[in-house]
Structure formats: structure tokens, C-alpha cells
Amino acid sequence: MQYCEPLYFLIFLPIVVLIYHFTPQKKRWIILLIASYLFFISLSRFLIIYLFIATIWIYGLGRVIEKLQMERNEKIKQCERAEKKAIKKLYQAYQRRYLILGVVGLIGLLVILKYSDFIGTNINSLLENVNTSIPIYRFMVPIGISFYTLQGVSYLVDIYREKIQADHHLGRLALYMSYFPQLMEGPICRYEQTAMALFEGKDLTSMNIRFGMQRILYGLIKKIVIADRLNPFIRQVFKDYQQYDGGMMALAMVCYTCQLYMEFSGTIDVVLGSSQIFGVSLPENFKQPFFSKSISDFWARWHITLGTWFKDYIYYPMSLSKPLKKLTKWGRKNIGHYYGPLLSGTIALFCVWFCNGIWHGDAWNYIFFGMYHFILIFSANMLAPMISKFYEITHISKDWFWVKVIRILKTAFLVCVGELFFRAHGLKAGLEMFSKMITDFTFTSFKNLTFLNLGVDSRDFLIVMITCIIIFIVSLCREKQIPICLSIETKPLVIRWTIWYGLIFYLIIFGAYGVGYIPVDPIYAGF
């Protein structure tokens, strides 16, 4: 069962909503928890045991860390002022041990399940010359493990930082870890964002139901009309890229970037719409990323919850660590007030992008993808003073329309190149495809219409372009902060229903399904 399948939005979700509505408010969290576990079982069967282990693990260690904090506070109240610092330091060390135990346990399980094959294969490649090898273990990986692992880590770290208190209700914590709308593809939530709202059991309201269903419909159009329709073409070109010229590589690269965005953001729309029906607001994961004017801006708008997680739990802790603070101090003195802090920031940035790459999958092309974006952001940081000087000397404003357009197009191109490596079947294939795109770029495949004979014809491309224009207009309105749903709500009833029924029929008529179409699997569910 997947979010964009009829089984989910026509059967599973309505049944859960119906049972939820007729359940007493104080017991509604139980319905959501049962639904979440059933949803997980439909995806990963008995592998739900890993979710149970992770939940109990963070529950117990969170309670232990909180207990140490309470003991520390009691001792501080009873001791002399001179002893307080020593007590704080002692108990911080105790807490840190349990925090490290909790984080290592969560991340360690993720590494064993997800990366054992990759690590073993690469070690054996290094050992080939000495005629020895290590055994390679392959494990079944539960859907969503990367997402709920990061949620578990953030929960423990936030207790350690005393941003939140440990939850004494195991059921509430279990629901936070397993909530079915976000389980497969995110967003990655923090405990304080969703746990209490999930447990509250809010009443269903007509507005939440309407807006939730409208967002689900919008997400389904992205996924089924665009992403699924482009899938046969993308699969064929990336599979047999040696048979096509550089022009086809470029077209496949752009099509895949479009597919990835429509599939991922469309699924997130379904997720956020599903949760809105229950009155639970999940954090937004996209903010019109293709209006970005730089790579840094793009990653502040794309998969926002993953980016903020890396920033809060890797980048800032590393930047504020004693070794990097000393390096920053040295850098300010010897390199300057701009490049000095950039030195330590770059080390933290490297770690973030290495983790970002490997988080997406156990293959070298994912690591390359992370390093590619690291180099782009690092280069932009290094060149920032010179670029600012250029604008100052030439009296060109960054706010000029055509300057904005050029920056947006440049960013979009760089993103597309990164996605080429992201989608390729391995790093070698990605490098060969990119090389072909540069050295063998021709329009032969367009002139002889080869690109229309790979599972996607001229009608398909026309439907995709028209739908992309609709999505662009909606995105532009959001960028201009025009509340589309609220604006439609103010229209007469006839107009409102005409719009929504029109979109329903648009999905039914132009959705890619049936003979000849292979729906794209939830891309980020595999990460």
C-alpha cells in the first residue's frame, strides 16, 4: 500500500477517518497508532520489529537522561555555590554517555541493515590484491527506517539539550515514531511539532477535510499525471544510455528532475493533506525550490526537514565544538574575518553533505551527489566577496528581473546535473552519461523522433507540459504568498465545485495508469 494508490486514498484513509470520528476523543490516538502499525505491516511485514525496538530504545534512554537531569537539579539545590559547576559537569558527562549509547544504537542499526552490503563489497575490492575477503551480509530493510531513525535521534538529543521533556507515555511516543502519513517519505518531524497534536485527538472539521482532500488531489495530479507518465521514457534512457546521443541524455536529465520533484512533492502533498484531515499540521517539506537563485537557496526549499535536521544536529554542533572554535579563532587572526570562520564552517559543511549523500543510499553515486553539492556551496561561499564586488562595480542589482531569471536558470541547470548522477545506475554510468551529454550533444534523436518511441509519445509530452504549466502557476501564486485554497473558498459554490470536479476529471482522464504504464515507486521511500 502506497500513498498514491487507490487502496490508500479510497479505502484505507476513509476507513481510518470514519473509525477515528466515532471513537471517543481520549482514545483516538489508539486508532491512529493501530492504523500506523497496519500501514507499516502492509509495507514491511515482520520488519516492524525494528520500529518496536527503536521506539522502546529511545523511550527508555530518554527517561534515563531525564532522571539524571532531575537528580542534578536536586543536588544543585542542596549544595554550595562552589560545588554547582562540578556537579553540572559530572551529570553532563553521565547524560552524554547515555545519549551516545542511544544515538549509536539507532544509527548503528541503520548502518548494519542498510549499508552492510555496500561496506563489505568495497572492503573486498580493496582486499583483492591480497587474495582474501570478508563475508558480506545482506539484510531486509524496513520502509522508512532512515526517517524514523532521524526522528528518534532528534528526540534523544533534544532531551539532552533540555529543549523537551522525556515522554512518560509509551503510546504517545510510539505514535510520534510511526504516524502513518509521514512514515514512508517524511517529513522528518521533531517531537514538539507533532507528538502532542497526534495524542490530542482533535475533532474532524469540514474545513480540515476539504483542504486536506484538496491537497491530496493536487499531490495525486503531480504524481500520476506527470511523474508516472514520464517513467517509461526515463527508465529506458537511463537503462540503455549507451544507445542514445547527448541530446537524449539532456532530455532524460531534465525529465528525471521533473519526475523526482513531482513524485516527492506530490507524495508529500498527499501526506500533509492526509494529516490535515485529522487536524495535525506537519511541517512543509518544499517551498517552490525551482524559484531558487542559488544552490544554498535551493536546499533551503527542497526536503526542508532533512536539511534543517542536518543543520541542527550535525552542522551547528560541529561548528560550535571546541576544536572548530579554536580553528575559527586562529582563522580570524590569520586569514580574516570572512574566510576565517568559513574554514571551520567548511569542515562542518563537508560532514553534512557526506552524510546527506550516504543517507540517500548505499552507492558511490549518492556520495558523489553529496560531494557535488558541497563543492557548489563551498565555491559560492568562497566567491561571495568577489561576486558582491562585481555587482558593486558594475552597478548591477541582484533584484533586476533578468538577473533573477539568469540566476534561477543557472541554479536549475546545476540541480539537474546533480540529479543525473543521483538517478544513474552507479557512478560510472553517471559519469559516462554526463560525458556523452557534453561531447556528443546532437539533435538527431529529436529530428528522427526517437525520443517519442520510448514509451512516451507526443500526446504524453503535451499533457506533461500543460500540467507543469498548471503547477508553475500554482507555485508562482504560493511564491507571491497568494493563498489559493482560501481564495477559491471565497468563490460561489458553483465555481468552487467546478474547479475541484474539473481537477478530479483531469486526474481521471490524463492520469498515467493501465496497460503500458509502470507507476514510479515512491522514490524517497527507498532511502
MARPA-924011 format. One record per residue (C-alpha): z, x, y; residue number from 1. Coordinates in nm, 3 decimals, padded with zeros to 5 digits. Example, Ala and Ser with C-alpha at 12.3 -4.5 7.8 and 13.67 -1.06 7.14 Angstrom:
residues 2
((00.780; 01.230; -00.450); 1)
((00.714; 01.367; -00.106); 2)
This chain:
residues 527
((00.000; 00.000; 00.000); 1)
((-00.109; 00.141; 00.335); 2)
((-00.062; 00.013; 00.689); 3)
((-00.426; -00.077; 00.746); 4)
((-00.478; -00.258; 00.415); 5)
((-00.471; -00.641; 00.390); 6)
((-00.188; -00.610; 00.136); 7)
((00.033; -00.476; 00.414); 8)
((-00.052; -00.680; 00.722); 9)
((-00.145; -01.009; 00.548); 10)
((00.114; -01.019; 00.267); 11)
((00.392; -00.761; 00.280); 12)
((00.470; -00.771; 00.654); 13)
((00.460; -01.154; 00.688); 14)
((00.690; -01.195; 00.384); 15)
((00.939; -00.942; 00.527); 16)
((00.928; -01.114; 00.867); 17)
((00.985; -01.456; 00.707); 18)
((01.282; -01.342; 00.496); 19)
((01.423; -01.149; 00.793); 20)
((01.407; -01.459; 01.013); 21)
((01.604; -01.678; 00.768); 22)
((01.866; -01.411; 00.696); 23)
((02.195; -01.411; 00.894); 24)
((02.183; -01.159; 01.177); 25)
((02.453; -00.930; 01.036); 26)
((02.262; -00.897; 00.706); 27)
((01.912; -00.843; 00.844); 28)
((01.941; -00.464; 00.824); 29)
((01.969; -00.506; 00.447); 30)
((01.633; -00.686; 00.439); 31)
((01.472; -00.403; 00.638); 32)
((01.629; -00.142; 00.408); 33)
((01.514; -00.318; 00.090); 34)
((01.165; -00.363; 00.237); 35)
((01.157; 00.006; 00.333); 36)
((01.252; 00.121; -00.016); 37)
((01.000; -00.116; -00.176); 38)
((00.734; 00.019; 00.058); 39)
((00.828; 00.376; -00.035); 40)
((00.824; 00.295; -00.407); 41)
((00.476; 00.145; -00.371); 42)
((00.362; 00.481; -00.232); 43)
((00.558; 00.741; -00.430); 44)
((00.729; 00.557; -00.718); 45)
((01.025; 00.752; -00.860); 46)
((00.992; 01.023; -00.594); 47)
((01.216; 00.801; -00.383); 48)
((01.496; 01.008; -00.538); 49)
((01.418; 01.281; -00.282); 50)
((01.471; 01.035; 00.002); 51)
((01.806; 00.932; -00.152); 52)
((01.911; 01.298; -00.181); 53)
((01.813; 01.375; 00.180); 54)
((01.999; 01.069; 00.310); 55)
((02.323; 01.141; 00.121); 56)
((02.295; 01.510; 00.213); 57)
((02.284; 01.452; 00.589); 58)
((02.541; 01.173; 00.567); 59)
((02.799; 01.399; 00.402); 60)
((02.733; 01.709; 00.614); 61)
((02.727; 01.504; 00.933); 62)
((03.071; 01.368; 00.851); 63)
((03.199; 01.720; 00.776); 64)
((03.070; 01.859; 01.108); 65)
((03.224; 01.566; 01.295); 66)
((03.557; 01.618; 01.116); 67)
((03.561; 01.983; 01.227); 68)
((03.494; 01.873; 01.585); 69)
((03.787; 01.631; 01.571); 70)
((04.016; 01.897; 01.426); 71)
((03.910; 02.137; 01.701); 72)
((03.982; 01.880; 01.972); 73)
((04.329; 01.809; 01.829); 74)
((04.418; 02.178; 01.815); 75)
((04.291; 02.235; 02.169); 76)
((04.521; 01.957; 02.294); 77)
((04.823; 02.122; 02.133); 78)
((04.758; 02.489; 02.217); 79)
((04.797; 02.707; 02.521); 80)
((04.507; 02.758; 02.758); 81)
((04.459; 03.120; 02.650); 82)
((04.402; 03.014; 02.287); 83)
((04.143; 02.744; 02.357); 84)
((03.847; 02.980; 02.376); 85)
((03.930; 03.141; 02.041); 86)
((03.973; 02.800; 01.874); 87)
((03.640; 02.677; 02.010); 88)
((03.467; 02.990; 01.886); 89)
((03.628; 02.965; 01.542); 90)
((03.537; 02.600; 01.491); 91)
((03.188; 02.652; 01.626); 92)
((03.138; 02.913; 01.354); 93)
((03.262; 02.663; 01.090); 94)
((03.029; 02.394; 01.222); 95)
((02.736; 02.633; 01.232); 96)
((02.784; 02.718; 00.864); 97)
((02.760; 02.354; 00.762); 98)
((02.468; 02.297; 00.997); 99)
((02.279; 02.591; 00.844); 100)
((02.363; 02.460; 00.498); 101)
((02.226; 02.117; 00.589); 102)
((01.908; 02.243; 00.755); 103)
((01.835; 02.498; 00.483); 104)
((01.886; 02.229; 00.219); 105)
((01.641; 01.989; 00.388); 106)
((01.378; 02.248; 00.481); 107)
((01.423; 02.432; 00.151); 108)
((01.348; 02.119; -00.050); 109)
((01.042; 02.055; 00.168); 110)
((00.919; 02.414; 00.115); 111)
((00.972; 02.401; -00.263); 112)
((00.791; 02.070; -00.306); 113)
((00.511; 02.123; -00.057); 114)
((00.444; 02.498; -00.041); 115)
((00.530; 02.647; -00.383); 116)
((00.166; 02.642; -00.494); 117)
((00.043; 02.799; -00.167); 118)
((00.310; 03.071; -00.163); 119)
((00.266; 03.154; -00.532); 120)
((-00.113; 03.171; -00.508); 121)
((-00.103; 03.408; -00.211); 122)
((00.161; 03.632; -00.371); 123)
((-00.053; 03.658; -00.685); 124)
((-00.352; 03.752; -00.470); 125)
((-00.151; 04.045; -00.334); 126)
((-00.038; 04.144; -00.684); 127)
((-00.389; 04.151; -00.833); 128)
((-00.420; 04.531; -00.796); 129)
((-00.103; 04.596; -00.997); 130)
((-00.204; 04.361; -01.280); 131)
((00.096; 04.132; -01.251); 132)
((00.163; 03.781; -01.135); 133)
((00.435; 03.528; -01.080); 134)
((00.438; 03.174; -01.224); 135)
((00.302; 02.905; -00.993); 136)
((00.483; 02.575; -00.979); 137)
((00.323; 02.254; -00.857); 138)
((00.532; 01.954; -00.768); 139)
((00.457; 01.594; -00.686); 140)
((00.524; 01.546; -00.315); 141)
((00.659; 01.213; -00.186); 142)
((00.473; 01.049; 00.101); 143)
((00.636; 01.104; 00.440); 144)
((00.865; 01.391; 00.337); 145)
((00.766; 01.602; 00.639); 146)
((00.853; 01.315; 00.872); 147)
((01.192; 01.214; 00.733); 148)
((01.290; 01.579; 00.685); 149)
((01.247; 01.644; 01.058); 150)
((01.444; 01.328; 01.135); 151)
((01.725; 01.449; 00.909); 152)
((01.730; 01.793; 01.074); 153)
((01.741; 01.640; 01.424); 154)
((02.032; 01.416; 01.316); 155)
((02.243; 01.711; 01.198); 156)
((02.157; 01.930; 01.497); 157)
((02.239; 01.651; 01.743); 158)
((02.579; 01.600; 01.578); 159)
((02.641; 01.976; 01.601); 160)
((02.542; 01.969; 01.970); 161)
((02.771; 01.663; 02.014); 162)
((02.487; 01.453; 02.152); 163)
((02.563; 01.185; 01.893); 164)
((02.848; 01.100; 01.658); 165)
((02.809; 01.110; 01.281); 166)
((02.728; 00.770; 01.137); 167)
((03.003; 00.640; 00.907); 168)
((02.778; 00.360; 00.777); 169)
((02.560; 00.496; 00.496); 170)
((02.333; 00.191; 00.501); 171)
((02.252; 00.231; 00.870); 172)
((02.171; 00.599; 00.823); 173)
((01.958; 00.517; 00.518); 174)
((01.759; 00.265; 00.723); 175)
((01.709; 00.521; 01.001); 176)
((01.567; 00.767; 00.745); 177)
((01.345; 00.517; 00.560); 178)
((01.235; 00.246; 00.807); 179)
((00.903; 00.138; 00.657); 180)
((00.681; 00.110; 00.970); 181)
((00.736; 00.477; 01.054); 182)
((00.781; 00.619; 00.704); 183)
((00.424; 00.725; 00.629); 184)
((00.283; 00.865; 00.956); 185)
((00.568; 00.865; 01.206); 186)
((00.651; 00.861; 01.490); 187)
((00.935; 01.108; 01.435); 188)
((01.237; 00.930; 01.581); 189)
((01.576; 01.056; 01.691); 190)
((01.887; 00.881; 01.567); 191)
((01.984; 00.749; 01.911); 192)
((01.636; 00.599; 01.960); 193)
((01.628; 00.362; 01.663); 194)
((01.938; 00.357; 01.439); 195)
((02.145; 00.103; 01.634); 196)
((01.846; -00.116; 01.718); 197)
((01.749; -00.133; 01.350); 198)
((02.102; -00.226; 01.249); 199)
((02.141; -00.489; 01.520); 200)
((01.913; -00.745; 01.351); 201)
((01.760; -00.887; 01.667); 202)
((01.618; -01.239; 01.666); 203)
((01.243; -01.279; 01.645); 204)
((01.087; -01.384; 01.974); 205)
((00.744; -01.534; 02.038); 206)
((00.661; -01.257; 02.288); 207)
((00.751; -00.976; 02.045); 208)
((00.550; -01.144; 01.769); 209)
((00.246; -01.196; 01.993); 210)
((00.249; -00.848; 02.142); 211)
((00.322; -00.692; 01.804); 212)
((00.031; -00.872; 01.638); 213)
((-00.200; -00.784; 01.927); 214)
((-00.117; -00.416; 01.892); 215)
((-00.169; -00.433; 01.515); 216)
((-00.512; -00.588; 01.575); 217)
((-00.602; -00.315; 01.825); 218)
((-00.499; -00.045; 01.577); 219)
((-00.698; -00.205; 01.294); 220)
((-01.012; -00.204; 01.508); 221)
((-00.970; 00.169; 01.573); 222)
((-00.913; 00.244; 01.206); 223)
((-01.151; 00.007; 01.028); 224)
((-01.440; -00.019; 01.275); 225)
((-01.455; 00.347; 01.386); 226)
((-01.265; 00.581; 01.153); 227)
((-01.373; 00.417; 00.827); 228)
((-01.733; 00.372; 00.945); 229)
((-01.770; 00.744; 01.025); 230)
((-01.608; 00.855; 00.700); 231)
((-01.917; 00.878; 00.471); 232)
((-02.104; 01.097; 00.720); 233)
((-01.806; 01.328; 00.781); 234)
((-01.726; 01.363; 00.411); 235)
((-02.086; 01.457; 00.329); 236)
((-02.135; 01.715; 00.605); 237)
((-01.801; 01.889; 00.553); 238)
((-01.854; 01.891; 00.176); 239)
((-02.211; 02.032; 00.180); 240)
((-02.218; 02.206; 00.517); 241)
((-02.444; 02.486; 00.382); 242)
((-02.734; 02.238; 00.366); 243)
((-02.732; 02.149; 00.737); 244)
((-02.800; 02.323; 01.067); 245)
((-02.567; 02.394; 01.356); 246)
((-02.657; 02.070; 01.530); 247)
((-02.517; 01.876; 01.237); 248)
((-02.203; 02.092; 01.246); 249)
((-02.152; 01.999; 01.611); 250)
((-02.208; 01.629; 01.545); 251)
((-01.971; 01.634; 01.246); 252)
((-01.711; 01.818; 01.455); 253)
((-01.721; 01.555; 01.731); 254)
((-01.729; 01.268; 01.480); 255)
((-01.427; 01.405; 01.294); 256)
((-01.228; 01.449; 01.614); 257)
((-01.309; 01.087; 01.697); 258)
((-01.219; 00.976; 01.344); 259)
((-00.889; 01.164; 01.344); 260)
((-00.784; 01.014; 01.676); 261)
((-00.889; 00.662; 01.582); 262)
((-00.725; 00.678; 01.239); 263)
((-00.399; 00.835; 01.353); 264)
((-00.353; 00.649; 01.682); 265)
((-00.480; 00.327; 01.521); 266)
((-00.223; 00.356; 01.242); 267)
((00.047; 00.430; 01.500); 268)
((-00.059; 00.113; 01.685); 269)
((-00.007; -00.082; 01.361); 270)
((00.330; 00.090; 01.315); 271)
((00.450; 00.021; 01.669); 272)
((00.322; -00.335; 01.655); 273)
((00.499; -00.398; 01.323); 274)
((00.825; -00.267; 01.464); 275)
((00.788; -00.464; 01.786); 276)
((00.783; -00.785; 01.584); 277)
((01.143; -00.704; 01.480); 278)
((01.235; -00.620; 01.840); 279)
((01.263; -00.246; 01.768); 280)
((01.080; -00.019; 02.012); 281)
((00.961; 00.304; 01.851); 282)
((00.863; 00.596; 02.078); 283)
((00.498; 00.623; 02.178); 284)
((00.307; 00.894; 01.993); 285)
((-00.009; 00.903; 02.206); 286)
((-00.075; 00.887; 02.577); 287)
((-00.453; 00.893; 02.632); 288)
((-00.492; 01.253; 02.506); 289)
((-00.863; 01.278; 02.589); 290)
((-00.789; 01.245; 02.957); 291)
((-00.607; 01.580; 02.934); 292)
((-00.707; 01.858; 03.173); 293)
((-00.564; 02.145; 02.967); 294)
((-00.460; 02.220; 02.611); 295)
((-00.091; 02.206; 02.711); 296)
((-00.151; 01.867; 02.868); 297)
((-00.333; 01.754; 02.551); 298)
((-00.038; 01.841; 02.330); 299)
((00.196; 01.661; 02.567); 300)
((-00.012; 01.348; 02.498); 301)
((-00.103; 01.390; 02.126); 302)
((00.152; 01.338; 01.847); 303)
((00.414; 01.339; 02.120); 304)
((00.716; 01.302; 01.892); 305)
((00.620; 01.608; 01.685); 306)
((00.564; 01.815; 02.000); 307)
((00.898; 01.715; 02.153); 308)
((01.071; 01.785; 01.819); 309)
((00.936; 02.141; 01.811); 310)
((01.025; 02.185; 02.177); 311)
((01.384; 02.063; 02.140); 312)
((01.470; 02.219; 01.804); 313)
((01.264; 02.541; 01.797); 314)
((01.130; 02.639; 02.140); 315)
((01.439; 02.585; 02.355); 316)
((01.695; 02.721; 02.103); 317)
((01.484; 03.036; 02.060); 318)
((01.424; 03.078; 02.434); 319)
((01.797; 03.044; 02.503); 320)
((01.906; 03.276; 02.221); 321)
((02.085; 03.595; 02.323); 322)
((01.806; 03.838; 02.218); 323)
((01.537; 03.648; 02.410); 324)
((01.763; 03.601; 02.712); 325)
((01.812; 03.977; 02.721); 326)
((01.435; 04.022; 02.688); 327)
((01.381; 03.780; 02.978); 328)
((01.627; 03.975; 03.192); 329)
((01.450; 04.301; 03.110); 330)
((01.112; 04.139; 03.175); 331)
((01.211; 04.008; 03.518); 332)
((01.318; 04.357; 03.619); 333)
((01.018; 04.546; 03.478); 334)
((00.726; 04.300; 03.472); 335)
((00.804; 04.047; 03.742); 336)
((00.947; 03.702; 03.791); 337)
((00.644; 03.527; 03.641); 338)
((00.542; 03.745; 03.345); 339)
((00.900; 03.850; 03.261); 340)
((01.018; 03.506; 03.141); 341)
((00.672; 03.450; 02.990); 342)
((00.736; 03.736; 02.748); 343)
((01.024; 03.566; 02.566); 344)
((00.862; 03.226; 02.608); 345)
((00.554; 03.354; 02.427); 346)
((00.761; 03.463; 02.125); 347)
((00.915; 03.115; 02.106); 348)
((00.572; 02.959; 02.158); 349)
((00.429; 03.164; 01.871); 350)
((00.701; 03.036; 01.637); 351)
((00.638; 02.678; 01.747); 352)
((00.266; 02.697; 01.678); 353)
((00.307; 02.879; 01.350); 354)
((00.545; 02.602; 01.239); 355)
((00.308; 02.338; 01.377); 356)
((00.021; 02.481; 01.174); 357)
((00.210; 02.516; 00.846); 358)
((00.375; 02.173; 00.892); 359)
((00.032; 02.013; 00.863); 360)
((-00.044; 02.159; 00.524); 361)
((-00.034; 02.445; 00.275); 362)
((-00.364; 02.614; 00.360); 363)
((-00.477; 02.900; 00.581); 364)
((-00.698; 02.679; 00.795); 365)
((-00.387; 02.492; 00.911); 366)
((-00.216; 02.819; 01.006); 367)
((-00.536; 02.923; 01.184); 368)
((-00.534; 02.587; 01.363); 369)
((-00.182; 02.656; 01.490); 370)
((-00.266; 03.012; 01.598); 371)
((-00.584; 02.890; 01.770); 372)
((-00.385; 02.657; 01.994); 373)
((-00.119; 02.923; 02.050); 374)
((-00.384; 03.164; 02.179); 375)
((-00.535; 02.898; 02.407); 376)
((-00.198; 02.807; 02.561); 377)
((-00.090; 03.172; 02.584); 378)
((-00.418; 03.265; 02.756); 379)
((-00.380; 02.977; 03.002); 380)
((-00.026; 03.091; 03.084); 381)
((-00.140; 03.449; 03.137); 382)
((-00.432; 03.350; 03.359); 383)
((-00.246; 03.081; 03.557); 384)
((-00.169; 03.301; 03.865); 385)
((-00.532; 03.420; 03.882); 386)
((-00.668; 03.067; 03.847); 387)
((-00.436; 02.943; 04.121); 388)
((-00.555; 03.231; 04.340); 389)
((-00.918; 03.134; 04.268); 390)
((-00.858; 02.775; 04.381); 391)
((-00.681; 02.904; 04.691); 392)
((-00.958; 03.145; 04.788); 393)
((-01.245; 02.903; 04.721); 394)
((-01.061; 02.608; 04.877); 395)
((-01.146; 02.403; 04.567); 396)
((-00.896; 02.130; 04.486); 397)
((-00.793; 02.052; 04.129); 398)
((-00.784; 01.688; 04.235); 399)
((-01.156; 01.670; 04.314); 400)
((-01.332; 01.427; 04.083); 401)
((-01.588; 01.666; 03.935); 402)
((-01.328; 01.938; 03.893); 403)
((-01.122; 01.692; 03.689); 404)
((-01.428; 01.594; 03.483); 405)
((-01.512; 01.959; 03.405); 406)
((-01.152; 02.033; 03.304); 407)
((-01.139; 01.722; 03.082); 408)
((-01.470; 01.811; 02.912); 409)
((-01.363; 02.173; 02.862); 410)
((-01.035; 02.061; 02.703); 411)
((-01.213; 01.808; 02.481); 412)
((-01.453; 02.077; 02.358); 413)
((-01.170; 02.319; 02.275); 414)
((-00.986; 02.042; 02.091); 415)
((-01.298; 01.958; 01.890); 416)
((-01.338; 02.322; 01.783); 417)
((-00.979; 02.326; 01.663); 418)
((-01.033; 02.006; 01.465); 419)
((-01.337; 02.160; 01.295); 420)
((-01.109; 02.420; 01.135); 421)
((-00.844; 02.153; 01.073); 422)
((-01.085; 01.941; 00.866); 423)
((-01.279; 02.218; 00.692); 424)
((-01.225; 02.282; 00.320); 425)
((-01.042; 02.610; 00.379); 426)
((-01.052; 02.877; 00.648); 427)
((-01.367; 03.042; 00.510); 428)
((-01.559; 02.714; 00.528); 429)
((-01.432; 02.655; 00.881); 430)
((-01.549; 02.999; 00.998); 431)
((-01.889; 02.951; 00.835); 432)
((-01.933; 02.609; 00.995); 433)
((-01.835; 02.741; 01.338); 434)
((-02.067; 03.040; 01.298); 435)
((-02.351; 02.808; 01.200); 436)
((-02.287; 02.589; 01.500); 437)
((-02.322; 02.892; 01.730); 438)
((-02.602; 03.090; 01.562); 439)
((-02.810; 02.812; 01.406); 440)
((-02.789; 02.531; 01.660); 441)
((-03.107; 02.324; 01.644); 442)
((-03.205; 01.961; 01.689); 443)
((-03.405; 01.950; 01.365); 444)
((-03.162; 01.715; 01.192); 445)
((-03.186; 01.478; 01.487); 446)
((-03.565; 01.493; 01.513); 447)
((-03.621; 01.422; 01.143); 448)
((-03.334; 01.168; 01.143); 449)
((-03.143; 01.347; 00.864); 450)
((-02.816; 01.252; 01.033); 451)
((-02.899; 00.883; 00.976); 452)
((-02.931; 00.926; 00.599); 453)
((-02.579; 01.039; 00.513); 454)
((-02.404; 00.705; 00.466); 455)
((-02.414; 00.615; 00.836); 456)
((-02.728; 00.464; 00.991); 457)
((-02.834; 00.389; 01.348); 458)
((-02.656; 00.048; 01.338); 459)
((-02.331; 00.219; 01.235); 460)
((-02.354; 00.472; 01.517); 461)
((-02.430; 00.194; 01.765); 462)
((-02.124; -00.004; 01.653); 463)
((-01.909; 00.309; 01.677); 464)
((-02.034; 00.386; 02.030); 465)
((-01.978; 00.030; 02.152); 466)
((-01.627; 00.023; 02.006); 467)
((-01.550; 00.366; 02.154); 468)
((-01.654; 00.232; 02.495); 469)
((-01.410; -00.059; 02.450); 470)
((-01.134; 00.186; 02.351); 471)
((-01.223; 00.406; 02.650); 472)
((-01.192; 00.113; 02.892); 473)
((-00.854; 00.016; 02.745); 474)
((-00.738; 00.380; 02.763); 475)
((-00.857; 00.409; 03.123); 476)
((-00.656; 00.099; 03.215); 477)
((-00.350; 00.250; 03.049); 478)
((-00.409; 00.579; 03.230); 479)
((-00.417; 00.381; 03.555); 480)
((-00.096; 00.207; 03.437); 481)
((-00.258; -00.135; 03.422); 482)
((-00.059; -00.350; 03.171); 483)
((-00.343; -00.504; 02.974); 484)
((-00.140; -00.729; 02.743); 485)
((00.070; -00.863; 03.030); 486)
((-00.245; -00.918; 03.237); 487)
((-00.402; -01.120; 02.955); 488)
((-00.078; -01.319; 02.919); 489)
((-00.122; -01.446; 03.276); 490)
((-00.467; -01.587; 03.197); 491)
((-00.522; -01.953; 03.099); 492)
((-00.466; -02.037; 02.733); 493)
((-00.839; -02.079; 02.662); 494)
((-00.921; -01.731; 02.793); 495)
((-00.631; -01.571; 02.604); 496)
((-00.729; -01.720; 02.270); 497)
((-01.097; -01.646; 02.333); 498)
((-01.014; -01.277; 02.380); 499)
((-00.790; -01.248; 02.074); 500)
((-01.011; -01.454; 01.843); 501)
((-01.308; -01.254; 01.969); 502)
((-01.135; -00.932; 01.863); 503)
((-01.041; -01.080; 01.525); 504)
((-01.402; -01.175; 01.456); 505)
((-01.518; -00.838; 01.591); 506)
((-01.294; -00.671; 01.330); 507)
((-01.414; -00.900; 01.050); 508)
((-01.784; -00.867; 01.136); 509)
((-01.803; -00.497; 01.227); 510)
((-01.522; -00.354; 01.017); 511)
((-01.638; -00.095; 00.762); 512)
((-01.548; -00.222; 00.418); 513)
((-01.717; -00.336; 00.100); 514)
((-01.984; -00.162; -00.108); 515)
((-02.082; 00.182; 00.024); 516)
((-01.774; 00.241; 00.238); 517)
((-01.485; 00.462; 00.136); 518)
((-01.189; 00.394; 00.368); 519)
((-01.041; 00.712; 00.509); 520)
((-00.696; 00.772; 00.362); 521)
((-00.408; 00.789; 00.612); 522)
((-00.470; 01.145; 00.731); 523)
((-00.122; 01.230; 00.857); 524)
((00.046; 01.071; 00.557); 525)
((-00.064; 01.380; 00.365); 526)
((00.132; 01.605; 00.597); 527)
